């Protein structure tokens, strides 16, 4: 047994005797080095991650955030160590955080929109990482209500909360039949809040792909879910989206970051081709898969850059045929390593879905790759 598993198991024996009200504080203290210091980030360093600036300072004063973060820490450790007791503790913490959030929503005068939105974001992300996504859409709908409040001002958190929620809203819609909860105008307004010298600002820790590419994902998603898909106007829009993706140039960067961004561009192309197969596309799916998986091999699967490849890799993975055994094994390996190292179950959920698609063992939507009764998130 590894030292981490021994220490975690010993810790859990103590947890059985600790009241839930104290458990959140203990988890935060126990995991602040082991888990919170490894918060997923893609920017210049963890100290610049918006989580450290706008969420962690709220732990003491906002109980739902405290319990959600404790639930997240225990969820990640439970997934990496296969600890069922810790998994149960994570669920209890998540349920209590949800209860506290509902109490907060019932007494809006006792909490600011900022703390409510931060609590919703933490719970939505925990729901996603837990793998079941039971309350995910409920959290997103509640967030939309707050964002649409005429008095809401996101400048206090540099619009991090609403931008991150807009990202989750759109990306969850790419694997679902439902449209995003926010309108396309609201989403574009949200991602355009920051600008400098006439250019929109972008944080890797909010969107793993550049904001221009995210905007194309938004437009593809809304176009597909709009009526009259066969109209001439829709065809022109698809051609324009394909042209923009082909013309888009990666910003000046190198190493894993550059490879990751190019993989996202190619993954978006694969997404466009799958949703609009009747178009005469300039490229075909097989070379896209080869290119994406080749670039992925240049990025460690147990790095932040590797974790960020889930969505674009999935877009090409669903196109693989029966003869692509090597490519499928490569994807299986990368997703398994990601689960073992970061402990987010949306990686294992994605792999389970791919196994269904590859084996054609269950009914699934060929466009959204959604399976009845199952929710997957690919962020």
NORFEN-V204653 format. One record per helix or strand. SS is the DSSP state (@ for helix, = for strand). FROM is the first residue (numbers start at 0). TO is the last residue. If there is no record, write none. Layout:
# NORFEN-V204653
ss=SS from=FROM to=TO
ss=SS from=FROM to=TO
This chain:
# NORFEN-V204653
ss=@ from=2 to=14
ss=@ from=19 to=30
ss=@ from=35 to=37
ss=@ from=45 to=47
ss=@ from=49 to=57
ss=@ from=62 to=80
ss=@ from=83 to=105
ss=@ from=107 to=109
ss=@ from=112 to=129
ss=@ from=135 to=146
ss=@ from=153 to=156
ss=@ from=159 to=172
ss=@ from=183 to=190
ss== from=194 to=195
ss== from=198 to=199
ss=@ from=210 to=223
ss=@ from=231 to=246
ss=@ from=254 to=274
ss=@ from=284 to=295
ss=@ from=303 to=306
ss=@ from=309 to=316
ss=@ from=324 to=341
ss=@ from=345 to=358
